[in-house]
């Protein structure tokens, strides 16, 4: 079974998490960050998955629903959405015992013997079946996934140990599974599972932009999107993107339902985006249903959902400091930056 901690507070992403949890941040055009961990678990034949989110919940709940897109809408096991009872509970490490203990029945009624504890901000293609085999061979109490010394903040332990930790965490002053592994309490035996595939950690606007742009490299893309381990997401039936006569698109990928009249290069365009005639976008991330009017010039810009940019606007950030336009923001020419 799995605990997906979708409520870790990451201050570096505040501009993108005003109206959503980090788990539901759009990524790679048509996906959300939560899609990657859910797909990894399903591809590893994990059939009981609990998502422990934080507020606001609406965007994430709308996206995952009952888990149908991941074949998790089933009578036995499946996907469980387990929100916190305390709205403003702070959670700074993965596998927060306070939040998980509120839903202890999730473990008590399950038939699985082992628990994977993971997060939504580490993008990878982790095989939890292989990690479990490594854990069993080691004889450890807790196994942590790493890559070349980089900690993936993903853990594996027995359900019996998890239940014990949930009972004792207040008395022993341990905040989370991650906290326990960092402290290396001597009563437990720890091991590491060496993962060798794609890793991208999304913990700031800068890392979000960097990892997004890196996927424009075909080889890098191919190490994340593996045919034998597909990344699944909520299906939205929209027409193909329409490229009008003056459209120019190079080294970019575009989700379906958009209309392009301008020039787009080295950019990621989400669903149902409109790009007007004479506009030029370079190194941009434009999210769902945003509208860019004619004759705009944008570079190194992240536009969240439903952003409207008026005619003739010019916005120029840098790779280190991209300009972030918040969800629903309207930018007119007199607000030129």
C-alpha positions as CSV (number, residue, x, y, z in Angstrom):
1,X,0.0,0.0,0.0
2,X,1.1,3.6,-0.4
3,X,0.9,6.9,1.5
4,X,1.2,9.8,-0.9
5,X,2.0,12.9,1.2
6,X,0.5,15.7,-1.0
7,X,0.6,18.3,1.8
8,X,4.3,19.2,2.3
9,X,4.8,22.9,2.5
10,X,7.4,24.2,0.0
11,X,7.8,28.0,0.3
12,X,9.5,28.3,-3.1
13,X,6.3,27.5,-5.0
14,X,3.9,29.9,-3.4
15,X,3.1,31.8,-6.6
16,X,1.8,28.5,-8.1
17,X,0.1,27.2,-5.0
18,X,-2.2,30.0,-4.0
19,X,-5.2,28.2,-5.3
20,X,-4.0,24.6,-5.3
21,X,-1.8,22.1,-3.6
22,X,1.6,21.4,-5.2
23,X,0.4,18.0,-6.2
24,X,-2.0,19.6,-8.7
25,X,0.5,22.0,-10.3
26,X,0.4,21.5,-14.1
27,X,3.6,20.0,-15.6
28,X,4.7,19.1,-19.1
29,X,1.7,20.5,-20.8
30,X,-1.0,18.0,-20.0
31,X,-0.1,16.5,-16.7
32,X,-0.2,17.4,-13.0
33,X,2.6,16.6,-10.6
34,X,0.5,14.0,-8.8
35,X,0.2,12.0,-12.0
36,X,3.8,10.8,-11.9
37,X,3.7,9.3,-8.4
38,X,0.3,7.7,-9.0
39,X,1.4,6.2,-12.3
40,X,4.6,4.9,-10.7
41,X,2.6,3.2,-8.0
42,X,0.1,1.7,-10.4
43,X,2.8,0.5,-12.7
44,X,4.4,-1.2,-9.7
45,X,1.1,-3.0,-9.0
46,X,0.4,-1.0,-5.8
47,X,-3.4,-1.2,-5.5
48,X,-4.2,0.6,-2.2
49,X,-3.2,4.3,-2.3
50,X,-4.0,7.0,0.3
51,X,-3.5,10.6,-0.7
52,X,-3.0,12.9,2.2
53,X,-3.4,16.4,0.9
54,X,-3.4,19.9,2.4
55,X,-5.7,22.8,1.7
56,X,-6.9,24.1,-0.8
57,X,-8.3,20.7,-1.9
58,X,-10.6,21.6,-4.9
59,X,-8.1,21.4,-7.7
60,X,-6.6,18.1,-6.6
61,X,-9.9,16.5,-5.9
62,X,-11.3,17.6,-9.2
63,X,-8.2,16.1,-11.0
64,X,-8.0,12.7,-9.3
65,X,-11.7,12.1,-8.6
66,X,-12.1,8.5,-7.7
67,X,-8.9,7.5,-9.5
68,X,-10.6,6.2,-12.7
69,X,-7.7,7.5,-14.9
70,X,-5.3,5.2,-13.0
71,X,-7.7,2.2,-12.7
72,X,-8.1,2.9,-9.0
73,X,-11.9,3.2,-8.9
74,X,-12.4,-0.3,-7.6
75,X,-14.5,-2.0,-4.9
76,X,-11.5,-3.5,-3.1
77,X,-8.5,-1.3,-2.3
78,X,-8.2,1.6,-4.8
79,X,-7.7,5.3,-4.2
80,X,-8.5,7.0,-0.9
81,X,-8.6,10.8,-0.5
82,X,-7.7,11.5,3.1
83,X,-7.8,15.3,3.9
84,X,-6.5,16.7,7.2
85,X,-9.0,17.5,9.9
86,X,-7.0,20.6,10.9
87,X,-7.0,23.1,8.1
88,X,-3.8,24.9,8.9
89,X,-1.6,22.0,10.0
90,X,2.0,22.8,9.0
91,X,3.8,19.9,7.3
92,X,7.5,20.4,6.3
93,X,8.6,16.8,5.9
94,X,7.3,13.7,4.1
95,X,5.1,11.2,5.9
96,X,3.8,13.5,8.6
97,X,2.5,11.4,11.5
98,X,0.1,14.0,12.7
99,X,-1.8,14.1,9.4
100,X,-1.6,10.3,8.8
101,X,-2.7,9.4,12.3
102,X,-6.1,11.1,11.7
103,X,-6.8,8.3,9.2
104,X,-5.3,5.3,11.1
105,X,-8.2,3.2,9.8
106,X,-6.7,3.3,6.4
107,X,-4.0,1.0,7.6
108,X,-6.1,-1.0,10.0
109,X,-8.5,-2.2,7.3
110,X,-5.9,-3.0,4.7
111,X,-4.5,-6.4,3.9
112,X,-1.1,-5.3,2.7
113,X,2.0,-5.9,4.8
114,X,4.3,-3.1,3.5
115,X,3.8,0.7,3.1
116,X,5.5,3.0,0.6
117,X,5.6,6.6,1.8
118,X,6.3,9.2,-0.9
119,X,5.7,12.7,-2.1
120,X,4.4,14.6,-5.2
121,X,7.4,16.9,-5.9
122,X,9.9,14.2,-6.9
123,X,9.4,13.3,-10.5
124,X,10.8,9.9,-11.4
125,X,10.1,6.4,-12.7
126,X,10.6,4.5,-9.5
127,X,9.7,0.8,-9.5
128,X,8.3,0.1,-6.0
129,X,8.3,-3.6,-6.6
130,X,12.0,-3.5,-7.1
131,X,12.4,-1.3,-4.1
132,X,10.4,-3.7,-2.0
133,X,12.6,-6.6,-3.1
134,X,15.7,-4.6,-2.1
135,X,14.1,-3.8,1.3
136,X,13.4,-7.5,2.0
137,X,16.9,-8.6,1.0
138,X,18.5,-6.0,3.3
139,X,16.4,-7.0,6.4
140,X,16.1,-3.3,7.2
141,X,13.2,-1.7,9.1
142,X,13.1,1.3,6.8
143,X,14.5,1.7,3.3
144,X,15.0,5.1,1.6
145,X,15.3,5.7,-2.2
146,X,18.4,7.6,-3.3
147,X,20.1,8.4,-6.6
148,X,23.9,9.0,-6.4
149,X,23.6,10.4,-2.9
150,X,20.5,12.5,-3.7
151,X,17.7,11.6,-1.3
152,X,14.3,11.1,-3.1
153,X,12.3,11.5,0.2
154,X,10.6,8.2,-0.6
155,X,10.5,5.4,2.0
156,X,9.4,1.8,2.5
157,X,8.6,0.1,5.8
158,X,6.3,-2.6,7.2
159,X,2.7,-1.7,8.0
160,X,3.3,-3.0,11.5
161,X,6.1,-0.5,12.1
162,X,4.0,2.3,10.6
163,X,1.2,1.6,13.1
164,X,3.7,1.6,15.9
165,X,5.2,4.9,14.8
166,X,1.7,6.4,14.6
167,X,1.0,5.4,18.2
168,X,4.3,6.6,19.6
169,X,5.3,9.7,17.6
170,X,4.0,12.3,20.1
171,X,5.8,10.6,23.1
172,X,9.1,10.2,21.1
173,X,8.8,13.7,19.4
174,X,9.2,12.4,15.9
175,X,7.3,14.4,13.3
176,X,7.3,12.1,10.2
177,X,8.9,9.2,8.4
178,X,11.4,11.6,6.9
179,X,12.2,13.0,10.3
180,X,12.8,9.5,11.7
181,X,15.2,8.6,8.8
182,X,17.1,11.9,9.3
183,X,17.5,11.2,13.0
184,X,18.6,7.6,12.5
185,X,17.2,6.4,15.8
186,X,19.4,3.5,16.8
187,X,16.5,1.1,17.6
188,X,15.9,0.7,13.9
189,X,17.9,-0.6,11.0
190,X,18.1,1.6,7.9
191,X,19.0,0.8,4.3
192,X,19.1,2.6,0.9
193,X,17.7,1.7,-2.5
194,X,19.8,3.0,-5.4
195,X,17.5,4.3,-8.1
196,X,19.2,4.9,-11.5
197,X,16.5,6.6,-13.7
198,X,15.1,10.1,-14.3
199,X,14.8,12.4,-11.3
200,X,13.5,15.9,-11.2
201,X,12.8,17.7,-7.9
202,X,10.2,20.5,-8.1
203,X,10.6,22.5,-4.9
204,X,10.8,26.1,-6.2
205,X,9.7,28.2,-9.2
206,X,13.3,28.0,-10.5
207,X,13.4,24.2,-10.3
208,X,9.9,24.0,-11.8
209,X,11.0,26.1,-14.8
210,X,14.4,24.3,-15.2
211,X,12.9,20.8,-15.1
212,X,10.1,21.8,-17.5
213,X,12.5,23.3,-20.0
214,X,14.8,20.3,-19.8
215,X,12.0,18.0,-21.0
216,X,12.1,19.8,-24.4
217,X,15.3,17.8,-25.0
218,X,14.1,14.6,-26.7
219,X,16.6,12.4,-24.9
220,X,15.6,13.7,-21.5
221,X,11.9,13.4,-22.3
222,X,12.5,9.7,-23.3
223,X,14.0,8.9,-19.9
224,X,10.8,10.0,-18.1
225,X,8.0,8.9,-20.5
226,X,8.7,5.2,-20.9
227,X,6.4,3.2,-23.2
228,X,6.4,0.2,-20.8
229,X,5.6,2.5,-17.8
230,X,3.1,5.1,-19.0
231,X,2.3,8.3,-17.2
232,X,-1.5,8.4,-16.8
233,X,-3.6,11.6,-16.3
234,X,-7.2,12.7,-16.3
235,X,-8.5,12.5,-19.9
236,X,-10.0,15.6,-21.4
237,X,-11.6,15.2,-24.8
238,X,-10.7,18.3,-26.8
239,X,-9.9,18.8,-30.5
240,X,-6.3,18.9,-31.7
241,X,-4.4,22.2,-31.5
242,X,-5.1,24.4,-34.5
243,X,-2.2,26.0,-36.3
244,X,-3.3,28.9,-38.4
245,X,-1.5,30.2,-41.5
246,X,1.0,32.4,-39.8
247,X,1.9,30.1,-36.9
248,X,5.5,29.1,-36.4
249,X,6.3,26.4,-33.8
250,X,9.8,25.0,-33.1
251,X,11.2,22.9,-30.2
252,X,8.0,23.1,-28.2
253,X,5.2,20.8,-27.2
254,X,1.6,21.8,-27.1
255,X,-1.4,20.1,-25.4
256,X,-4.7,19.7,-27.3
257,X,-7.4,22.3,-27.8
258,X,-5.2,25.4,-28.4
259,X,-5.2,27.9,-31.3
260,X,-1.9,29.3,-32.5
261,X,-1.4,32.2,-34.8
262,X,1.9,33.6,-33.6
263,X,5.4,32.2,-33.1
264,X,6.3,29.7,-30.4
265,X,9.8,28.4,-29.7
266,X,11.3,26.4,-26.8
267,X,8.0,26.6,-24.9
268,X,5.3,24.4,-23.2
269,X,1.7,25.3,-24.0
270,X,-1.2,23.7,-22.0
271,X,-4.7,22.9,-23.1
272,X,-7.0,25.4,-24.8
273,X,-4.5,28.2,-25.0
274,X,-5.0,31.0,-27.5
275,X,-1.9,32.8,-29.0
276,X,-2.7,35.8,-31.2
277,X,-1.3,36.9,-34.5
278,X,2.2,38.5,-34.4
279,X,2.9,37.3,-30.9
280,X,6.2,35.7,-30.2
281,X,6.9,33.3,-27.2
282,X,10.3,32.0,-26.3
283,X,11.1,29.8,-23.3
284,X,7.6,30.2,-21.8
285,X,5.2,27.9,-19.9
286,X,1.6,28.8,-20.6
287,X,-1.0,26.9,-18.7
288,X,-4.6,25.9,-19.5
289,X,-7.1,28.3,-21.0
290,X,-4.8,31.3,-21.0
291,X,-5.1,33.9,-23.7
292,X,-2.3,35.9,-25.3
293,X,-3.5,38.6,-27.6
294,X,-1.8,39.8,-30.8
295,X,1.7,41.4,-31.1
296,X,2.9,40.3,-27.6
297,X,6.5,39.4,-26.9
298,X,7.1,37.0,-24.1
299,X,10.3,35.3,-22.9
300,X,11.0,33.3,-19.7
301,X,7.4,33.7,-18.5
302,X,5.3,31.2,-16.5
303,X,1.6,32.0,-17.0
304,X,-0.8,30.1,-14.7
305,X,-4.3,29.0,-15.8
306,X,-6.8,31.6,-17.1
307,X,-4.2,34.3,-17.5
308,X,-5.1,37.0,-20.0
309,X,-2.4,39.1,-21.7
310,X,-3.5,42.1,-23.7
311,X,-2.3,43.3,-27.1
312,X,1.3,44.5,-27.5
313,X,2.5,43.4,-24.0
314,X,6.2,42.6,-23.6
315,X,7.4,40.6,-20.6
316,X,11.0,39.4,-20.3
317,X,12.3,37.3,-17.5
318,X,15.4,35.2,-17.2
319,X,16.1,31.5,-16.8
320,X,17.1,32.1,-13.2
321,X,14.2,34.4,-12.5
322,X,11.2,33.7,-14.8
323,X,8.2,36.0,-14.5
324,X,5.3,34.3,-12.8
325,X,1.7,35.4,-13.7
326,X,-0.7,34.1,-11.1
327,X,-3.9,32.2,-11.9
328,X,-6.5,34.5,-13.5
329,X,-4.2,37.5,-13.7
330,X,-4.9,40.1,-16.5
331,X,-1.9,42.0,-17.9
332,X,-2.5,45.0,-20.1
333,X,0.1,47.1,-22.0
334,X,0.2,49.9,-19.4
335,X,1.4,47.3,-16.9
336,X,4.5,46.6,-19.0
337,X,7.4,45.2,-17.0
